[in-house]
Amino acid sequence: MSAVEPSPGRVPSQSRTDAELVAALRADDGSALGALYDRHGGLVYGVALAILRSPQEAEDLTQEVFVALCGHLGYDAARGELAGFLVTATRSRAIDRVRSRGRHLRLLRRWHETAPAGASPATPLQNVSTKQRTERVRVALTELSEREREVLELAYFQDLTQSEIADRLGAPLGSVKSWARRGLLSLRDNLQDLVG
Amino acid sequence: MNDSHGLIVDYVLGDLGDDEARAFEERIAAEPTLAREVERMRGVLGLLPYAKATEPPPHLRAAVLRAADTARKPRPTRRTTIRAAWSTFGLAAAALLAVALGIDSYRVRRELRLERTVTAMLQEPNIVRSFALHGTGTASGAVGTVALDLDAKKGAVAIERLPALPAGQVYRLWALVGENDVPCGDFGVNPAGKIVNQFPIPVDSYTAPIARLFVTVEPAPAPPRPSGPTVMTSA
């Protein structure tokens, strides 16, 4: 038997679904975590980095989220995709950390209001991989003007109100509002098959 | 709908004041088309994290696997394990995960208030598990929190906006433990639609982790297994 062939009865990690890998993880299959990390590590790390803006803190948080996935963090496949679940867990923990730096309430509310798409059950493209979704969103963002993209990212990842963004960019509030609106409408038009 | 997009964007970006947000949420509740568009815009905004996916530094993989391996080793006592897990999990995180299921912001605010209520009832240091409950079916507006202290063998429940029941019926809280539905207690609703109560926990019944908590409507006295419709459930 060739060394690269999987052992009988054992499905290679790459072809196992997230739910199967999580079940394997719970059953103490040490290889499952590596496979899940390879699949979603970039998403967890990237979201942590976008919010915390510190590579060291983002690494710590990524580690914390995956360790929690092995134990207490209650992922249930029936509730939605693992990717969305991990984004929510990462964001909530990142917020806890940002909160401890002193600016919390409004950001907390915004996260509450914007559950990641993958966390809601049964969207039409439920099985779109994180990688494909990342590609789709990046392409959709290229359709936005620099200002439209900047406004949405400042609002979303840096917890700025549209007034604060107007101050930061030295632009009238009316312009900021119309950039935010045009940007979101454009994303909606290009990505609505991903959100149902 | 076009006139509403400015408001929708302000709303999903969290830029409306409390009163404006409340008024807008009333409109959302009354206008299904508007509600769908708000959901779509929220969903689209919720896709932004995917664009941020970033290749982590190569050493992180080994560090994660090592940390997970250490974490899997048995801890000194069950209590320590549960409390450590709880403290990293956090009330806010628990509420956020509930929100990922689609509970709106106003409900979240109520939920956080309820968290504080049950926390106070059990005196915080002893709390080991907390569950957010949301209404379904006839009680879809209901929201609540249950906290369980398995060491002190008591639990606390706080629920709002449950419809009153006809005489002879009660709400019963259940824990799904392994394959078994374990009754936790029967509760009446006060005239304001609230339940705030403590209940003893038969710890011997908890032979497996609690998968889920749920509330059913039952005849009084309630049967040993759920017979009525489920009106609330945890995530």
Chai-1 contact restraints between the chains, C-beta under 6 A:
chainA,res_idxA,chainB,res_idxB,connection_type,confidence,min_distance_angstrom,max_distance_angstrom,comment,restraint_id
A,L33,B,A68,contact,1.0,0.0,6.0,A-B,restraint_1
A,Y37,B,R61,contact,1.0,0.0,6.0,A-B,restraint_2
A,Y37,B,V64,contact,1.0,0.0,6.0,A-B,restraint_3
A,G41,B,P56,contact,1.0,0.0,6.0,A-B,restraint_4
A,G42,B,A53,contact,1.0,0.0,6.0,A-B,restraint_5
A,G42,B,T54,contact,1.0,0.0,6.0,A-B,restraint_6
A,G42,B,E55,contact,1.0,0.0,6.0,A-B,restraint_7
A,L43,B,A53,contact,1.0,0.0,6.0,A-B,restraint_8
A,Y45,B,T54,contact,1.0,0.0,6.0,A-B,restraint_9
A,Y45,B,P56,contact,1.0,0.0,6.0,A-B,restraint_10
A,G46,B,K52,contact,1.0,0.0,6.0,A-B,restraint_11
A,G46,B,A53,contact,1.0,0.0,6.0,A-B,restraint_12
A,G46,B,T54,contact,1.0,0.0,6.0,A-B,restraint_13
A,V47,B,P49,contact,1.0,0.0,6.0,A-B,restraint_14
A,V47,B,K52,contact,1.0,0.0,6.0,A-B,restraint_15
A,L49,B,T54,contact,1.0,0.0,6.0,A-B,restraint_16
A,A50,B,K52,contact,1.0,0.0,6.0,A-B,restraint_17
A,E59,B,L60,contact,1.0,0.0,6.0,A-B,restraint_18
A,Q63,B,A63,contact,1.0,0.0,6.0,A-B,restraint_19
A,Q63,B,V64,contact,1.0,0.0,6.0,A-B,restraint_20
A,Q63,B,A67,contact,1.0,0.0,6.0,A-B,restraint_21
A,F66,B,V64,contact,1.0,0.0,6.0,A-B,restraint_22
A,V67,B,A67,contact,1.0,0.0,6.0,A-B,restraint_23
A,V67,B,A68,contact,1.0,0.0,6.0,A-B,restraint_24
A,V67,B,A71,contact,1.0,0.0,6.0,A-B,restraint_25
A,C70,B,A68,contact,1.0,0.0,6.0,A-B,restraint_26
A,H72,B,A85,contact,1.0,0.0,6.0,A-B,restraint_27
A,V87,B,P49,contact,1.0,0.0,6.0,A-B,restraint_28
A,T88,B,A100,contact,1.0,0.0,6.0,A-B,restraint_29
A,S92,B,A93,contact,1.0,0.0,6.0,A-B,restraint_30
A,S92,B,L96,contact,1.0,0.0,6.0,A-B,restraint_31
A,D96,B,G90,contact,1.0,0.0,6.0,A-B,restraint_32
A,R106,B,G14,contact,1.0,0.0,6.0,A-B,restraint_33
A,R109,B,G14,contact,1.0,0.0,6.0,A-B,restraint_34
A,R110,B,G14,contact,1.0,0.0,6.0,A-B,restraint_35
A,H112,B,V99,contact,1.0,0.0,6.0,A-B,restraint_36
A,H112,B,S105,contact,1.0,0.0,6.0,A-B,restraint_37
A,H112,B,V108,contact,1.0,0.0,6.0,A-B,restraint_38
A,E113,B,S105,contact,1.0,0.0,6.0,A-B,restraint_39
A,T114,B,R42,contact,1.0,0.0,6.0,A-B,restraint_40
A,T114,B,L45,contact,1.0,0.0,6.0,A-B,restraint_41
A,T114,B,G46,contact,1.0,0.0,6.0,A-B,restraint_42
A,A115,B,G46,contact,1.0,0.0,6.0,A-B,restraint_43
A,A115,B,V99,contact,1.0,0.0,6.0,A-B,restraint_44
A,A115,B,A100,contact,1.0,0.0,6.0,A-B,restraint_45
A,P116,B,G46,contact,1.0,0.0,6.0,A-B,restraint_46
A,A117,B,G43,contact,1.0,0.0,6.0,A-B,restraint_47
A,A117,B,G46,contact,1.0,0.0,6.0,A-B,restraint_48
A,A117,B,L47,contact,1.0,0.0,6.0,A-B,restraint_49
A,A119,B,A100,contact,1.0,0.0,6.0,A-B,restraint_50
A,R133,B,Y50,contact,1.0,0.0,6.0,A-B,restraint_51
A,T134,B,Y50,contact,1.0,0.0,6.0,A-B,restraint_52
A,T134,B,A53,contact,1.0,0.0,6.0,A-B,restraint_53
A,V137,B,L47,contact,1.0,0.0,6.0,A-B,restraint_54
A,V137,B,Y50,contact,1.0,0.0,6.0,A-B,restraint_55
A,V137,B,A51,contact,1.0,0.0,6.0,A-B,restraint_56
A,R138,B,A51,contact,1.0,0.0,6.0,A-B,restraint_57
A,L141,B,A51,contact,1.0,0.0,6.0,A-B,restraint_58
A,A155,B,L13,contact,1.0,0.0,6.0,A-B,restraint_59
A,Y156,B,L48,contact,1.0,0.0,6.0,A-B,restraint_60
A,T161,B,D15,contact,1.0,0.0,6.0,A-B,restraint_61
A,Q162,B,D15,contact,1.0,0.0,6.0,A-B,restraint_62
A,A180,B,V9,contact,1.0,0.0,6.0,A-B,restraint_63
A,R181,B,H5,contact,1.0,0.0,6.0,A-B,restraint_64
A,R181,B,V9,contact,1.0,0.0,6.0,A-B,restraint_65
A,L184,B,V9,contact,1.0,0.0,6.0,A-B,restraint_66
A,L184,B,M41,contact,1.0,0.0,6.0,A-B,restraint_67
A,L187,B,V44,contact,1.0,0.0,6.0,A-B,restraint_68
A,R188,B,R40,contact,1.0,0.0,6.0,A-B,restraint_69
A,R188,B,V44,contact,1.0,0.0,6.0,A-B,restraint_70
A,L191,B,V44,contact,1.0,0.0,6.0,A-B,restraint_71
A,L191,B,L47,contact,1.0,0.0,6.0,A-B,restraint_72
A,V195,B,R40,contact,1.0,0.0,6.0,A-B,restraint_73
A,V195,B,G43,contact,1.0,0.0,6.0,A-B,restraint_74
A,V195,B,V44,contact,1.0,0.0,6.0,A-B,restraint_75
